Amino acid sequence: MFRRFRLFPMKTLSFAAAGLLSCVAFPAIAAEATAHGHLHVFQHENVLGTSLELKVLASSPGQADQAETAALGEIDRLAHILSSYESASEVSRWLRTSHQPVAVSAELYEVLALFDQWRERSDGSLDAAAANICQLWQAAARLDRMPEPAAIAAALTAVKQPHWSLDPAAHTATHLSDVPLVFNSFAKSYIASRACDTAMAAAHVDALLVNIGGDLVLRGDLTETVAIANPQADAENDPPLASIRVRNQAVATSGNYRRGVTIAGRWFSHIVDPRSGQPVSHVLSATVVAANAADAGALATACCVLQPEASLRLVASLPAAECLLLTADGRHVTSKGWHSLETVPPVLAAADDIQGLLVTPQKARLIDTATPPSAPPTPAAPASTPGTPATPAATPALWDETCELVVQLELSRFGGRSSRPYVAVWIEDGEKYPVRTLALWSNGGRWLEDLKGWYRSDQLRILAETTELTPSVSSATRPAGKYTLKWDGKDNSGKLVKSGKYTICLEAAREHGTYQIMRQELDCNGTAAKIDLKGNVEIASAALDYHHKANAH
């Protein structure tokens, strides 16, 4: 029988209950019931070179499926128009023309016109020809030497020339230069917006969120919590830089922390200033909220190039636009209305304060993993010989708080877009008792039991089934299928575990498809260790890195 959705009954929980999971990376745990229907979640990889998340508020699974199909169809259609990485796309064919008017699609014409507008509005900080400068620095990195000043000057001259002209009466675009042009600055946000609107109209759903690689659009009767990724703590389950609530808005984030080049041991950002020819690094991350997705995407890129004061003026020039900038010297620079969007981040409450928030007292007692119900009893200490002082039992050493475990995994690619498999990553102690879940990705809570290794634990499963959906995440564009998780040595209740051997479990299952599980024991005793794990059908590669934190003293 074809299995599509399983909807868990939800309770209204405070953020304290959600905090029990200690920032577990749950992009989709359960389908959230609302007055209008259920929130259905879909996850895909290799969409525009990154990951895609869809959240659909619909009254039936059929409606949700229809919205998903319409959104994916529109993304594919626009990629065939706007992707400069696809040789057969409309923009690639147009770029091969020279000095001849070409009748172009409404979408390509609109994007070219928007670039003209934003190049002027941003004082030249946003320019499709910046790709020419990026290629210069990439070539220098391959030679491991800095670009020559003459080469930078030549690149700047090439950037500053006109690259196209538009004829609004004939609706034609004329390509005027041979300079490389890339339209990524806000094409992703533009496509997300069009996909969202198309799916809403096609399926008549109540609300829809489209998140392509960290740039997202929300439309309809839904308010969504969006976590802003911290560029200085970039694991999936790291605490966010900020958390905001949005409704009928777009959120875009740009940053220099996921891509760049290294020359002579020095790292340079992939974001360059088209006016100077130099990589920029004074802003680590820029997040913009706006009513229009293309505006949000354009502003996020421009805010990484401009100085913060100029960025604030530019953002203020658009009605209802707000921004958060994290500068290289650690400052949080915000627009006047940004704080009205912020939410109070989840706080890990003590177990004694949480029991009333879960479904039953029986479930509530499973929170405390220090003395788990299924753990074997502690053997009694042997009786001492009369007249001999009793030897006090040694207290096991706790996890060294200066250490952390980093788990890196890459999902397999199958030659094109694919639904992300259900994935669970968790930690077991020496008694094979699960002490911490690091990630649970299950496409809206559907058939969690397919992850049978993780699902067998009542404690972990109950916490997931009774926890609200966690936020969508806005971040700099993430690579498709590559994920990083961290373990700080705490169990699911936030308590430090004992130092010693633990087993890291990585499980992947695909609906009507494959199933794999990987287990690797690692001694977490304060001595650094690295282990590469052999990949399988679903998880192409994985690595464990137990080490002292970079900022530990």
RODO-2510 file (C-alpha; in nm, 4 decimals, decimal comma):
residues 553
     n   res          X          Y          Z
     1     m     0,0000     0,0000     0,0000
     2     f     0,1338     0,3409    -0,0900
     3     r     0,2189     0,5371     0,2240
     4     r     0,2303     0,9104     0,1893
     5     f     0,1550     1,0932     0,5146
     6     r     0,1266     1,0114     0,8775
     7     l     0,0081     1,3006     1,0921
     8     f     0,1022     1,2978     1,4587
     9     p    -0,1424     1,4521     1,7061
    10     m     0,0108     1,7722     1,8358
    11     k    -0,0118     1,9425     2,1713
    12     t     0,0466     2,3127     2,2218
    13     l     0,3875     2,3202     2,3842
    14     s     0,5913     2,6099     2,5094
    15     f     0,9409     2,6735     2,3760
    16     a     1,0676     2,5243     2,7009
    17     a     0,9477     2,1828     2,5903
    18     a     1,1027     2,2289     2,2493
    19     g     1,4229     2,3232     2,4276
    20     l     1,4435     1,9713     2,5687
    21     l     1,5849     1,8673     2,2367
    22     s     1,8820     2,0984     2,2917
    23     c     1,8821     2,2535     1,9456
    24     v     1,8347     1,9156     1,7756
    25     a     1,8265     1,9681     1,3982
    26     f     1,4638     1,8808     1,3247
    27     p     1,3703     2,0598     1,0006
    28     a     1,0519     1,8523     1,0036
    29     i     0,9335     1,6366     1,2918
    30     a     0,5567     1,6306     1,2810
    31     a     0,2765     1,7632     1,0654
    32     e     0,1325     2,0521     1,2599
    33     a    -0,2461     2,0640     1,2901
    34     t    -0,4062     2,4083     1,2632
    35     a    -0,7549     2,5473     1,2377
    36     h    -0,7244     2,5314     0,8579
    37     g    -0,5616     2,1939     0,8122
    38     h    -0,2215     2,0345     0,8504
    39     l     0,1262     2,1580     0,7763
    40     h     0,2931     1,9128     0,5380
    41     v     0,6697     1,9268     0,4844
    42     f     0,8733     1,8171     0,1821
    43     q     1,2539     1,8118     0,1539
    44     h     1,4508     1,7841    -0,1717
    45     e     1,8198     1,7894    -0,2635
    46     n     1,9975     1,9153    -0,5768
    47     v     1,7502     2,1935    -0,6508
    48     l     1,9322     2,4868    -0,8165
    49     g     2,2500     2,3330    -0,6752
    50     t     2,1262     2,3419    -0,3166
    51     s     1,8539     2,2077    -0,0851
    52     l     1,4804     2,2805    -0,0998
    53     e     1,2257     2,2855     0,1807
    54     l     0,8507     2,3179     0,1193
    55     k     0,5963     2,3667     0,3957
    56     v     0,2353     2,3462     0,2793
    57     l    -0,0661     2,4306     0,4947
    58     a    -0,3435     2,2271     0,3346
    59     s    -0,6652     2,0514     0,4290
    60     s    -0,5640     1,7235     0,2638
    61     p    -0,2533     1,5295     0,1567
    62     g    -0,3754     1,5516    -0,2029
    63     q    -0,3721     1,9298    -0,1920
    64     a    -0,0236     1,9269    -0,0421
    65     d     0,1004     1,6922    -0,3149
    66     q    -0,0506     1,9177    -0,5799
    67     a     0,1244     2,2220    -0,4328
    68     e     0,4564     2,0361    -0,4213
    69     t     0,4226     1,9318    -0,7866
    70     a     0,3338     2,2851    -0,8956
    71     a     0,6228     2,4422    -0,7006
    72     l     0,8779     2,1963    -0,8395
    73     g     0,7453     2,2449    -1,1917
    74     e     0,7803     2,6230    -1,1679
    75     i     1,1324     2,5951    -1,0256
    76     d     1,2317     2,3699    -1,3161
    77     r     1,0711     2,6049    -1,5698
    78     l     1,2498     2,9115    -1,4347
    79     a     1,5824     2,7280    -1,4078
    80     h     1,5585     2,6551    -1,7823
    81     i     1,5225     3,0310    -1,8311
    82     l     1,7575     3,1879    -1,5764
    83     s     2,0327     2,9381    -1,4900
    84     s     2,3676     3,0438    -1,6336
    85     y     2,5026     2,7021    -1,5279
    86     e     2,2715     2,5265    -1,7757
    87     s     2,4120     2,5590    -2,1272
    88     a     2,0708     2,5164    -2,2911
    89     s     1,8894     2,7700    -2,0725
    90     e     1,7455     3,0841    -2,2265
    91     v     1,9941     3,3127    -2,0522
    92     s     2,2886     3,0963    -2,1645
    93     r     2,1665     3,1067    -2,5246
    94     w     2,1185     3,4842    -2,4982
    95     l     2,4705     3,5271    -2,3570
    96     r     2,6057     3,3623    -2,6721
    97     t     2,4549     3,6388    -2,8869
    98     s     2,6267     3,9711    -2,9480
    99     h     2,4943     4,3154    -3,0381
   100     q     2,1653     4,1917    -3,1758
   101     p     1,8215     4,2512    -3,0224
   102     v     1,6679     3,9260    -2,9014
   103     a     1,3054     3,8795    -2,8019
   104     v     1,3267     3,7301    -2,4530
   105     s     1,0812     3,5821    -2,2069
   106     a     0,9013     3,8031    -1,9589
   107     e     1,1029     3,6470    -1,6763
   108     l     1,4466     3,7080    -1,8292
   109     y     1,3497     4,0625    -1,9226
   110     e     1,2286     4,1282    -1,5677
   111     v     1,5492     3,9930    -1,4085
   112     l     1,7693     4,2021    -1,6401
   113     a     1,5618     4,5101    -1,5598
   114     l     1,5861     4,4387    -1,1877
   115     f     1,9657     4,4132    -1,2124
   116     d     1,9726     4,7512    -1,3851
   117     q     1,7632     4,8993    -1,1056
   118     w     1,9653     4,7473    -0,8230
   119     r     2,3015     4,8309    -0,9773
   120     e     2,1968     5,1953    -0,9630
   121     r     2,0230     5,1820    -0,6233
   122     s     2,3168     5,0044    -0,4575
   123     d     2,5781     5,2455    -0,5934
   124     g     2,7273     4,9692    -0,8077
   125     s     2,7745     4,7215    -0,5224
   126     l     2,5407     4,4733    -0,6919
   127     d     2,6488     4,3850    -1,0455
   128     a     2,5998     4,0703    -1,2534
   129     a     2,9473     4,1283    -1,3999
   130     a     3,1076     4,0748    -1,0575
   131     a     3,1507     3,7172    -1,1817
   132     n     3,4426     3,8447    -1,3886
   133     i     3,6271     3,9509    -1,0727
   134     c     3,5388     3,6263    -0,8940
   135     q     3,6919     3,4265    -1,1788
   136     l     4,0103     3,6337    -1,1519
   137     w     4,0487     3,5486    -0,7818
   138     q     3,9664     3,1823    -0,8411
   139     a     4,2387     3,1641    -1,1063
   140     a     4,4837     3,3301    -0,8664
   141     a     4,3968     3,0723    -0,5980
   142     r     4,4765     2,7876    -0,8381
   143     l     4,8219     2,9432    -0,8867
   144     d     4,8449     3,0215    -0,5134
   145     r     4,9442     3,3806    -0,5712
   146     m     4,7703     3,7168    -0,5463
   147     p     4,6203     3,8670    -0,8653
   148     e     4,8399     4,1241    -1,0357
   149     p     4,7212     4,4869    -0,9928
   150     a     4,7079     4,5200    -1,3714
   151     a     4,4771     4,2190    -1,3937
   152     i     4,2440     4,3675    -1,1312
   153     a     4,2411     4,7015    -1,3162
   154     a     4,1541     4,5252    -1,6421
   155     a     3,8757     4,3329    -1,4715
   156     l     3,7314     4,6532    -1,3278
   157     t     3,7342     4,8182    -1,6692
   158     a     3,5487     4,5207    -1,8122
   159     v     3,2899     4,5284    -1,5322
   160     k     3,2132     4,8985    -1,5717
   161     q     3,1159     4,8778    -1,9397
   162     p     2,7483     4,8272    -2,0369
   163     h     2,6569     4,4591    -2,0701
   164     w     2,3074     4,4779    -2,2158
   165     s     2,0380     4,7159    -2,3297
   166     l     1,6637     4,6687    -2,3027
   167     d     1,3925     4,7839    -2,5399
   168     p     1,0629     4,7954    -2,3480
   169     a     0,8545     4,8623    -2,6606
   170     a     0,9866     4,5589    -2,8510
   171     h     1,0549     4,3614    -2,5320
   172     t     1,4042     4,2718    -2,6521
   173     a     1,7413     4,2461    -2,4805
   174     t     2,0688     4,3135    -2,6591
   175     h     2,3854     4,1530    -2,5210
   176     l     2,6709     4,4038    -2,5501
   177     s     2,9852     4,2543    -2,3913
   178     d     3,1814     3,9329    -2,3578
   179     v     3,2186     3,9661    -1,9794
   180     p     3,0965     3,6673    -1,7720
   181     l     2,7594     3,7433    -1,6146
   182     v     2,5964     3,5549    -1,3257
   183     f     2,2508     3,6391    -1,1947
   184     n     2,2635     3,4501    -0,8655
   185     s     2,2451     3,7599    -0,6448
   186     f     1,8698     3,7427    -0,6284
   187     a     1,7636     3,4911    -0,8959
   188     k     1,7187     3,2272    -0,6239
   189     s     1,4832     3,4531    -0,4270
   190     y     1,3025     3,5482    -0,7476
   191     i     1,2476     3,1820    -0,8366
   192     a     1,1321     3,0964    -0,4840
   193     s     0,8730     3,3731    -0,4985
   194     r     0,7369     3,2659    -0,8367
   195     a     0,7259     2,9010    -0,7266
   196     c     0,5383     2,9962    -0,4118
   197     d     0,2775     3,2027    -0,5965
   198     t     0,2317     2,9372    -0,8661
   199     a     0,1774     2,6577    -0,6144
   200     m    -0,0663     2,8656    -0,4075
   201     a    -0,2764     2,9354    -0,7160
   202     a    -0,2610     2,5803    -0,8522
   203     a    -0,3477     2,3928    -0,5339
   204     h    -0,5608     2,6513    -0,3497
   205     v    -0,3783     2,5778    -0,0252
   206     d    -0,3980     2,8004     0,2818
   207     a    -0,0271     2,8806     0,3044
   208     l     0,3047     2,7854     0,1520
   209     l     0,6700     2,8337     0,2392
   210     v     0,9447     2,7809    -0,0202
   211     n     1,3009     2,7765     0,1117
   212     i     1,5719     2,7355    -0,1530
   213     g     1,9141     2,7033     0,0058
   214     g     1,8415     2,9540     0,2832
   215     d     1,6393     3,2150     0,0912
   216     l     1,2699     3,1746     0,1654
   217     v     0,9273     3,3106     0,0803
   218     l     0,6116     3,2679     0,2906
   219     r     0,2630     3,3319     0,1571
   220     g    -0,0838     3,2741     0,2996
   221     d    -0,2437     3,2255     0,6394
   222     l     0,0618     3,1193     0,8385
   223     t     0,3152     3,2853     1,0657
   224     e     0,6507     3,1075     1,0595
   225     t     0,9484     3,1133     1,2920
   226     v     1,2705     3,1557     1,0936
   227     a     1,6107     3,0900     1,2489
   228     i     1,9012     3,2950     1,1137
   229     a     2,2115     3,0764     1,0840
   230     n     2,5113     3,1907     1,2836
   231     p     2,8079     3,2208     1,0436
   232     q     3,0480     3,1586     1,3315
   233     a     2,8725     2,8369     1,4394
   234     d     2,7589     2,6769     1,1188
   235     a     2,6510     2,3243     1,2218
   236     e     2,2879     2,2329     1,1554
   237     n     2,2162     2,2034     1,5274
   238     d     2,4112     2,5082     1,6460
   239     p     2,2046     2,7814     1,8156
   240     p     2,0953     3,0470     1,5638
   241     l     2,2227     3,4011     1,5447
   242     a     1,8624     3,5210     1,5830
   243     s     1,5072     3,3963     1,5534
   244     i     1,2278     3,5959     1,3894
   245     r     0,8575     3,5585     1,3080
   246     v     0,7420     3,6408     0,9558
   247     r     0,4116     3,6369     0,7682
   248     n     0,3624     3,7033     0,3957
   249     q     0,7255     3,8091     0,3702
   250     a     1,0540     3,7000     0,2169
   251     v     1,3811     3,6404     0,4003
   252     a     1,7215     3,6273     0,2324
   253     t     2,0665     3,5811     0,3823
   254     s     2,4028     3,6343     0,2193
   255     g     2,7411     3,5701     0,3766
   256     n     3,1036     3,4874     0,3141
   257     y     3,1260     3,1867     0,5464
   258     r     3,0480     2,8964     0,3149
   259     r     3,2504     2,9769     0,0047
   260     g     3,5832     3,1403    -0,0710
   261     v     3,9422     3,0828    -0,1858
   262     t     4,2770     3,0484    -0,0096
   263     i     4,5934     3,2124    -0,1428
   264     a     4,9282     3,1675     0,0336
   265     g     4,7491     3,0475     0,3444
   266     r     4,5117     3,3446     0,3579
   267     w     4,1375     3,3021     0,3060
   268     f     3,9371     3,5371     0,0799
   269     s     3,5599     3,5648     0,0512
   270     h     3,3748     3,4697    -0,2669
   271     i     3,1835     3,7991    -0,2352
   272     v     3,3672     4,0780    -0,4180
   273     d     3,3137     4,4506    -0,4489
   274     p     3,2580     4,5224    -0,8216
   275     r     3,3815     4,8783    -0,7624
   276     s     3,7243     4,7865    -0,6209
   277     g     3,7901     4,4350    -0,7514
   278     q     3,8624     4,3143    -0,3964
   279     p     3,6962     4,0401    -0,1893
   280     v     3,4983     4,1807     0,1042
   281     s     3,4939     4,0394     0,4556
   282     h     3,3845     4,3231     0,6840
   283     v     3,0320     4,1729     0,7026
   284     l     3,0103     3,8022     0,7854
   285     s     2,6371     3,7705     0,7291
   286     a     2,3508     3,9922     0,6135
   287     t     1,9850     3,8951     0,6510
   288     v     1,7041     4,1012     0,5001
   289     v     1,3278     4,0697     0,5463
   290     a     1,1120     4,2335     0,2799
   291     a     0,7710     4,2005     0,1203
   292     n     0,9285     4,1296    -0,2183
   293     a     1,1664     3,8335    -0,2505
   294     a     1,3857     3,9852    -0,5217
   295     d     1,4315     4,2954    -0,3061
   296     a     1,5315     4,0799    -0,0084
   297     g     1,7857     3,8862    -0,2157
   298     a     1,9347     4,1963    -0,3760
   299     l     1,9627     4,3795    -0,0451
   300     a     2,1227     4,0819     0,1316
   301     t     2,4022     4,0712    -0,1264
   302     a     2,4492     4,4486    -0,1365
   303     c     2,4662     4,4643     0,2450
   304     c     2,7675     4,2322     0,2390
   305     v     2,9514     4,4738     0,0082
   306     l     2,8486     4,8150     0,1409
   307     q     2,9604     4,9566     0,4721
   308     p     2,6958     4,9011     0,7435
   309     e     2,5893     5,2657     0,7567
   310     a     2,5224     5,2682     0,3814
   311     s     2,3411     4,9353     0,4106
   312     l     2,1050     5,0744     0,6744
   313     r     2,0235     5,3715     0,4520
   314     l     1,9568     5,1437     0,1548
   315     v     1,7313     4,9097     0,3543
   316     a     1,5428     5,2064     0,5010
   317     s     1,4646     5,3244     0,1472
   318     l     1,2284     5,0275     0,1005
   319     p     0,8974     5,0196     0,2901
   320     a     0,8767     4,7477     0,5579
   321     a     1,2274     4,6117     0,4865
   322     e     1,4455     4,5206     0,7858
   323     c     1,7969     4,3808     0,8223
   324     l     2,0445     4,2184     1,0593
   325     l     2,4174     4,2412     0,9857
   326     l     2,6902     4,0552     1,1726
   327     t     3,0201     4,2364     1,1217
   328     a     3,3667     4,0845     1,1323
   329     d     3,4351     4,2597     1,4624
   330     g     3,1305     4,0936     1,6204
   331     r     2,8777     4,3784     1,6070
   332     h     2,5077     4,3099     1,5448
   333     v     2,3891     4,5968     1,3246
   334     t     2,0111     4,6132     1,2874
   335     s     1,7569     4,8360     1,1165
   336     k     1,5107     5,0290     1,3311
   337     g     1,2280     4,7752     1,3069
   338     w     1,4300     4,4521     1,3222
   339     h     1,3682     4,3884     1,6921
   340     s     0,9914     4,3857     1,6335
   341     l     1,0442     4,0671     1,4304
   342     e     1,2575     3,8854     1,6879
   343     t     1,1290     3,6058     1,9079
   344     v     1,2605     3,4786     2,2402
   345     p     1,4877     3,1822     2,1590
   346     p     1,4033     2,8421     2,3077
   347     v     1,5413     2,7986     2,6602
   348     l     1,6361     2,4630     2,8036
   349     a     1,4285     2,4268     3,1183
   350     a     1,5015     2,1964     3,4075
   351     a     1,3323     1,8562     3,3921
   352     d     1,1275     1,9357     3,7046
   353     d     0,9724     2,2344     3,5263
   354     i     0,8745     2,0474     3,2127
   355     q     0,6713     1,7459     3,3136
   356     g     0,3390     1,9246     3,2876
   357     l     0,4084     2,0191     2,9263
   358     l     0,4207     1,6700     2,7837
   359     v     0,1325     1,4391     2,7061
   360     t     0,1333     1,2116     3,0102
   361     p     0,3351     1,1726     3,3305
   362     q     0,4641     0,8436     3,1885
   363     k     0,6044     1,0256     2,8866
   364     a     0,7315     1,3127     3,0971
   365     r     0,9455     1,0885     3,3113
   366     l     1,1352     0,9759     3,0016
   367     i     1,2978     1,3182     2,9763
   368     d     1,5591     1,2543     3,2424
   369     t     1,8241     1,0446     3,0703
   370     a     2,0571     1,0497     3,3682
   371     t     1,8737     0,7456     3,5088
   372     p     1,6858     0,6083     3,2057
   373     p     1,4004     0,3622     3,2714
   374     s     1,5569     0,0947     3,0515
   375     a     1,9104     0,1300     3,1870
   376     p     2,0455    -0,1709     3,3777
   377     p     2,0556    -0,1403     3,7579
   378     t     2,3817    -0,0284     3,9125
   379     p     2,5539    -0,3258     4,0833
   380     a     2,5764    -0,3017     4,4609
   381     a     2,9212    -0,2272     4,6042
   382     p     3,0885    -0,5345     4,7576
   383     a     3,0736    -0,5555     5,1371
   384     s     3,3905    -0,4455     5,3114
   385     t     3,5919    -0,6787     5,5337
   386     p     3,5232    -0,6144     5,9057
   387     g     3,7762    -0,3736     6,0449
   388     t     3,8768    -0,2482     5,6980
   389     p     3,7740     0,1064     5,6039
   390     a     3,5286     0,1117     5,3128
   391     t     3,6789     0,2314     4,9832
   392     p     3,4732     0,5145     4,8441
   393     a     3,3399     0,4501     4,4935
   394     a     3,5212     0,6490     4,2287
   395     t     3,3072     0,9159     4,0619
   396     p     3,3196     0,8722     3,6837
   397     a     3,4710     1,1716     3,5072
   398     l     3,2279     1,3844     3,3107
   399     w     3,2663     1,4891     2,9482
   400     d     3,5443     1,7435     2,9000
   401     e     3,3521     2,0626     2,8223
   402     t     3,6446     2,1956     2,6174
   403     c     3,5786     1,9151     2,3657
   404     e     3,3159     1,8599     2,0983
   405     l     3,2329     1,5986     1,8393
   406     v     3,1692     1,7122     1,4814
   407     v     2,9769     1,4771     1,2539
   408     q     2,9940     1,5503     0,8817
   409     l     2,7803     1,3639     0,6323
   410     e     2,7033     1,3943     0,2642
   411     l     2,3891     1,2466     0,1153
   412     s     2,4283     1,0592    -0,2123
   413     r     2,3421     1,2327    -0,5367
   414     f     2,1376     1,0523    -0,7965
   415     g     2,2024     1,2640    -1,1037
   416     g     1,9306     1,5199    -1,0415
   417     r     1,6685     1,6381    -0,7961
   418     s     1,5644     1,3809    -0,5381
   419     s     1,3602     1,3687    -0,2214
   420     r     1,5832     1,3718     0,0831
   421     p     1,5822     1,0362     0,2624
   422     y     1,4665     1,0114     0,6208
   423     v     1,7793     1,0521     0,8339
   424     a     1,8489     1,0066     1,2044
   425     v     2,1816     1,0723     1,3768
   426     w     2,2087     0,9864     1,7451
   427     i     2,4519     0,8873     2,0189
   428     e     2,4409     0,5666     2,2257
   429     d     2,6327     0,4977     2,5459
   430     g     2,8209     0,1798     2,6372
   431     e     2,4945     0,0076     2,7292
   432     k     2,3547     0,0942     2,3846
   433     y     2,1149     0,3379     2,5468
   434     p     2,0435     0,6432     2,3240
   435     v     2,1509     0,9543     2,5103
   436     r     2,1200     1,2232     2,2425
   437     t     1,9595     1,2776     1,9037
   438     l     2,1611     1,5149     1,6853
   439     a     1,9327     1,5124     1,3801
   440     l     1,5986     1,3713     1,2756
   441     w     1,4842     1,4502     0,9222
   442     s     1,1642     1,2740     0,8308
   443     n     0,9674     1,4911     0,5856
   444     g     0,6924     1,6079     0,8121
   445     g     0,6792     1,3175     1,0553
   446     r     0,5746     1,0645     0,7959
   447     w     0,6406     0,7105     0,8969
   448     l     0,9147     0,7678     1,1464
   449     e     0,9187     0,3946     1,2130
   450     d     1,1031     0,3512     0,8822
   451     l     1,4008     0,4774     1,0845
   452     k     1,3723     0,1612     1,2885
   453     g     1,7073     0,1908     1,4650
   454     w     1,6196     0,5331     1,6072
   455     y     1,2487     0,4597     1,6444
   456     r     1,2987     0,1690     1,8829
   457     s     1,3795     0,4147     2,1624
   458     d     1,0559     0,5253     2,3317
   459     q     1,2402     0,8126     2,4941
   460     l     1,3667     0,9698     2,1720
   461     r     1,0507     0,8966     1,9747
   462     i     0,8143     1,0453     2,2319
   463     l     1,0145     1,3663     2,2517
   464     a     0,9960     1,4018     1,8732
   465     e     0,6264     1,3175     1,8471
   466     t     0,5294     1,5757     2,1086
   467     t     0,7492     1,8633     1,9977
   468     e     0,6457     2,1503     1,7769
   469     l     0,7987     2,1999     1,4353
   470     t     1,1295     2,3799     1,4582
   471     p     1,1975     2,6885     1,2482
   472     s     1,2903     2,7107     0,8875
   473     v     1,6468     2,8363     0,8499
   474     s     1,7745     3,1317     0,6503
   475     s     2,1449     3,1158     0,5696
   476     a     2,4042     3,1730     0,3034
   477     t     2,3503     2,9259     0,0204
   478     r     2,4252     2,5764     0,1431
   479     p     2,5763     2,3050    -0,0794
   480     a     2,3340     2,0300    -0,1726
   481     g     2,3369     1,7267     0,0544
   482     k     2,6246     1,8337     0,2810
   483     y     2,5508     1,8628     0,6520
   484     t     2,7498     1,9223     0,9694
   485     l     2,6300     1,8351     1,3212
   486     k     2,7912     1,8890     1,6599
   487     w     2,7667     1,7117     1,9939
   488     d     2,8618     1,9055     2,3047
   489     g     2,8602     1,6013     2,5331
   490     k     2,5126     1,6651     2,6719
   491     d     2,2194     1,4261     2,6755
   492     n     1,8666     1,5104     2,5639
   493     s     1,7913     1,6760     2,8996
   494     g     2,0948     1,9031     2,8761
   495     k     2,3139     1,7197     3,1275
   496     l     2,6786     1,6336     3,0658
   497     v     2,7384     1,2652     3,0015
   498     k     3,0312     1,0679     3,1379
   499     s     3,3655     1,0621     2,9621
   500     g     3,4223     0,7385     2,7741
   501     k     3,3152     0,5319     2,4743
   502     y     3,0052     0,6157     2,2740
   503     t     2,8600     0,4864     1,9496
   504     i     2,7620     0,7342     1,6796
   505     c     2,4696     0,6055     1,4733
   506     l     2,3743     0,7360     1,1277
   507     e     2,0592     0,5904     0,9770
   508     a     1,8966     0,6624     0,6396
   509     a     1,5747     0,5242     0,4916
   510     r     1,3886     0,6099     0,1723
   511     e     1,0168     0,5546     0,1324
   512     h     0,9710     0,2441    -0,0838
   513     g     1,3495     0,2381    -0,1204
   514     t     1,6731     0,1588     0,0542
   515     y     1,7701     0,1381     0,4193
   516     q     2,1168     0,1763     0,5713
   517     i     2,2592     0,2245     0,9163
   518     m     2,6162     0,3103     1,0135
   519     r     2,7539     0,2658     1,3664
   520     q     3,0964     0,3743     1,4869
   521     e     3,2338     0,3564     1,8406
   522     l     3,4493     0,6484     1,9518
   523     d     3,6327     0,7045     2,2788
   524     c     3,5435     1,0553     2,3961
   525     n     3,8053     1,0800     2,6698
   526     g     3,9700     1,4149     2,5928
   527     t     4,2119     1,2783     2,3315
   528     a     4,1476     1,4029     1,9786
   529     a     4,0390     1,1444     1,7227
   530     k     3,9235     1,1450     1,3600
   531     i     3,7445     0,8631     1,1800
   532     d     3,6220     0,8439     0,8192
   533     l     3,3226     0,6173     0,7692
   534     k     3,2618     0,4119     0,4570
   535     g     2,9658     0,5435     0,2613
   536     n     2,6614     0,3555     0,1395
   537     v     2,3742     0,4007    -0,1050
   538     e     2,2102     0,6898     0,0821
   539     i     2,4991     0,8447     0,2772
   540     a     2,7879     0,8908     0,0352
   541     s     3,0400     0,9750     0,3061
   542     a     3,0626     1,0592     0,6744
   543     a     3,3378     1,1636     0,9125
   544     l     3,3736     1,1988     1,2894
   545     d     3,6065     1,4577     1,4398
   546     y     3,6415     1,4635     1,8203
   547     h     3,8606     1,7551     1,9243
   548     h     3,9135     2,0456     2,1588
   549     k     3,7088     2,3497     2,0657
   550     a     3,8986     2,6214     1,8850
   551     n     3,8093     2,8818     2,1479
   552     a     3,8649     2,6566     2,4498
   553     h     4,1174     2,7811     2,7053
***
